[in-house]
């Protein structure tokens, strides 16, 4: 789903709808869907006062920063660049697991983190000479990957503590509050009458499948898996995103993509080769 997101979102963005408007629609409808589902699973649990701030941080990193920078970056750079940079997510997960929850970072993992960041950096800084993307767009995608890594590390303890639907409802509620000032005016500028069937299809796909369902499945997997293992799925994104981009948008595949991909994947391999030890939560 996320692999297709890169190309499907670009069918209507930024031409038919601006990135921030798209994001606001995503998070508002996802919040409503999560709240609706929560009504059927209420267990009477009470939220500790200190956890409201944690939900706010999860909404900030997992929804607001993550979504705002991803769509802004995607509107500026190529689908292939975005997909390759996103594969650095497991590297970022390991880095922030070490910083936030004290996960042990060995020399091998440090080497992997360095290679992963170097690979993403190579792609970002190569744009001026290769014209494969946008420096600003690639940088936004990289920050997006780092932000989502923080979310993955921080949300696992909350998933153990509370009902899954409650967690997602509050995360998206705070995320929506933060996003509203950025997207409110842009939503009012959308020419809905110009939307065709393909545009409505793309909008519904992104809102339901790559927002509601993707967050649901990713968060659900954290009940059983470590953050690092859960982030492995992202390896498949560049494969699907590249194939779809070549078929739909005819984007060129250049040498810098292959070199950056090799460095990032090597870094991810070194980072994830040891068993990810569960954090004490």
C-alpha positions in Angstrom: 0.0 0.0 0.0 2.7 2.5 1.0 4.7 1.6 -2.1 1.8 2.6 -4.3 1.2 5.7 -2.2 4.1 7.5 -3.8 2.7 7.4 -7.3 -1.1 7.4 -6.5 -0.8 10.6 -4.4 0.9 12.4 -7.2 -2.0 11.8 -9.5 -3.8 14.6 -7.8 -1.0 16.4 -5.9 0.0 19.2 -6.2 -2.1 19.8 -9.4 -5.5 19.1 -8.1 -5.0 19.5 -4.3 -2.1 21.1 -2.4 -0.1 18.9 0.0 -1.3 20.4 3.2 -4.9 20.2 2.2 -4.4 16.5 1.3 -2.8 15.9 4.7 -5.7 17.6 6.6 -8.2 15.5 4.8 -6.2 12.4 5.6 -5.9 13.0 9.3 -9.5 14.3 9.8 -11.1 11.3 8.2 -8.7 8.8 9.8 -9.5 10.4 13.2 -13.2 9.9 12.6 -12.7 6.3 11.5 -10.5 5.5 14.5 -13.0 7.2 16.9 -15.9 5.3 15.3 -14.1 1.9 15.8 -13.2 2.8 19.4 -16.9 3.2 20.3 -17.3 -0.6 19.8 -14.3 -1.5 21.9 -14.5 0.8 24.9 -13.2 -1.0 28.0 -13.7 1.7 30.6 -10.0 2.3 31.0 -8.9 5.7 32.2 -6.0 7.6 30.8 -3.3 8.7 33.2 -2.9 12.5 33.1 0.8 12.4 32.2 -0.1 10.2 29.1 -2.0 13.0 27.4 1.3 14.7 26.8 2.7 11.5 25.4 -0.3 11.2 23.0 0.4 14.8 22.0 4.1 13.9 21.2 2.9 10.8 19.3 0.5 13.0 17.3 3.3 15.5 16.6 5.9 13.0 15.4 3.7 10.2 14.1 1.0 12.3 12.3 1.8 16.1 12.0 5.5 16.2 11.2 5.4 12.8 9.5 2.5 13.7 7.2 3.3 17.4 6.5 6.9 16.7 5.5 6.2 13.6 3.6 3.7 15.1 1.3 5.6 18.4 1.0 8.7 16.4 0.1 6.9 14.1 -2.3 5.4 17.1 -4.1 9.0 18.4 -4.7 11.1 15.3 -5.4 10.8 12.1 -7.4 8.9 9.0 -6.2 12.0 6.9 -6.5 14.1 9.3 -4.4 11.4 9.4 -1.7 11.1 5.6 -1.6 14.8 5.0 -1.3 15.2 7.6 1.4 12.3 6.0 3.4 14.3 2.8 3.5 16.6 4.5 6.1 13.7 4.2 8.6 15.0 1.0 10.3 18.3 2.8 10.8 16.5 5.8 12.4 14.5 3.4 14.6 17.6 1.9 15.9 19.2 5.3 16.5 16.2 6.7 18.4 15.7 3.4 20.3 19.2 4.0 21.7 18.6 7.6 22.5 15.0 7.3 23.9 14.8 3.9 25.5 18.4 3.0 26.1 18.7 0.2 23.4 22.3 -0.9 23.2 24.1 0.4 20.1 27.1 -1.7 19.2 30.0 -0.7 16.9 28.4 -2.8 14.1 25.1 -0.8 14.5 26.9 2.5 14.6 28.6 1.5 11.3 25.2 0.6 9.9 23.6 3.9 11.1 26.5 5.8 9.4 26.1 4.0 6.1 22.4 4.4 6.1 22.6 8.2 6.7 25.5 8.4 4.2 23.4 6.7 1.5 20.4 9.0 2.1 22.8 12.0 2.2 24.3 10.9 -1.1 20.9 10.9 -2.8 19.9 14.2 -1.3 23.1 16.1 -2.2 23.3 14.6 -5.7 20.3 16.4 -7.0 22.2 19.5 -8.2 24.4 17.3 -10.5 21.9 14.6 -11.6 18.6 16.4 -11.5 16.9 13.3 -10.1 15.0 15.2 -7.4 14.9 18.2 -5.1 17.3 18.9 -2.3 14.5 20.4 -0.2 12.1 17.6 -1.1 14.6 14.8 -0.3 15.5 16.5 3.0 11.8 16.7 4.0 11.4 13.0 3.2 14.5 12.2 5.4 13.1 14.2 8.3 9.8 12.5 7.8 11.5 9.1 8.1 13.3 10.2 11.3 10.0 11.5 12.7 8.2 8.3 12.0 11.0 6.4 13.7 10.5 8.4 16.9 6.8 7.5 16.7 7.5 3.8 16.3 9.8 3.7 19.3 7.4 5.9 21.5 4.1 4.2 20.6 5.0 0.7 21.6 4.7 1.2 25.4 1.4 3.0 24.9 0.1 0.0 22.9 0.9 -2.3 25.8 -0.9 0.0 28.2 -4.1 1.0 26.4 -6.7 -0.2 24.0 -5.3 0.0 20.4 -8.3 2.1 19.1 -8.0 4.5 22.1 -4.3 5.1 21.3 -4.9 5.7 17.6 -7.9 8.0 18.3 -5.9 10.2 20.6 -2.8 10.2 18.5 -4.8 11.3 15.4 -6.8 13.8 17.4 -3.7 15.7 18.5 -2.2 15.2 15.1 -5.3 16.8 13.5 -5.2 19.8 15.9 -1.6 20.5 14.9 -2.3 20.1 11.2 -5.4 22.2 11.0 -3.5 25.6 10.8 -1.4 24.3 8.0 -4.1 22.9 5.8 -7.3 24.8 6.6 -7.0 27.5 3.9 -5.7 25.1 1.3 -8.8 22.8 1.7 -11.0 25.8 0.9 -9.0 26.4 -2.4 -9.6 22.9 -3.8 -11.7 22.9 -7.0 -13.8 19.8 -6.2 -15.9 20.3 -9.3 -12.8 19.5 -11.4 -12.2 16.1 -9.8 -12.7 13.1 -12.1 -13.2 9.5 -11.2 -9.4 8.9 -11.0 -8.9 11.8 -8.7 -11.6 10.7 -6.3 -10.2 7.2 -6.4 -6.7 8.4 -5.6 -8.1 10.5 -2.7 -10.1 7.6 -1.2 -7.2 5.2 -1.6 -4.7 7.5 0.2 -7.2 8.3 3.0 -8.4 4.8 3.7 -5.6 2.4 2.7 -2.4 4.4 3.3 -3.6 6.3 6.3 -6.3 4.5 8.3 -5.4 0.9 7.4 -1.6 1.4 7.2 -1.5 3.1 10.7 -3.8 0.4 12.0 -1.7 -2.5 10.8 1.6 -0.9 11.7 0.5 -0.1 15.2 -1.2 -3.5 15.6 2.0 -5.3 14.7 3.8 -3.5 17.5 1.8 -5.5 20.0 3.8 -8.6 18.9 7.0 -7.3 17.2 9.8 -5.0 18.2 10.0 -1.6 16.5 13.0 -2.7 14.4 11.3 -5.8 13.1 8.1 -3.9 12.4 10.1 -1.4 10.3 11.5 -4.2 8.0 8.4 -4.0 5.8 9.7 -0.7 4.4 12.3 -2.7 2.4 9.5 -3.5 0.0 8.5 0.1 -0.6 11.3 1.0 -3.1 10.6 -2.1 -5.1 6.9 -1.3 -5.5 7.4 2.5 -5.7 10.1 2.2 -8.4 8.0 -0.2 -10.5 4.9 1.9 -10.3 6.8 5.2 -10.9 8.4 3.7 -14.0 5.0 2.5 -15.3 2.9 5.6 -14.4 5.3 8.5 -14.3 8.2 7.2 -16.4 10.8 8.5 -13.9 14.4 7.7 -14.8 16.4 5.2 -12.8 20.0 6.5 -12.4 23.3 5.3 -11.0 23.0 7.4 -7.9 19.8 5.5 -7.0 21.7 2.2 -7.1 24.7 3.5 -5.1 22.5 5.1 -2.5 20.3 2.0 -2.3 23.4 -0.2 -1.8 24.7 2.0 1.1 21.3 2.3 2.8 20.5 -1.4 2.5 24.0 -2.3 3.8 23.4 0.0 6.7 20.1 -1.5 7.5 21.6 -5.0 7.3 24.3 -4.1 9.8 21.8 -2.4 12.1 19.3 -5.2 12.1 21.6 -8.2 12.0 21.8 -8.5 15.8 18.6 -9.5 17.6 16.7 -6.4 18.6 16.4 -6.7 22.4 13.0 -5.6 23.7 13.1 -2.4 25.7 12.0 -2.5 29.3 8.7 -0.7 29.3 
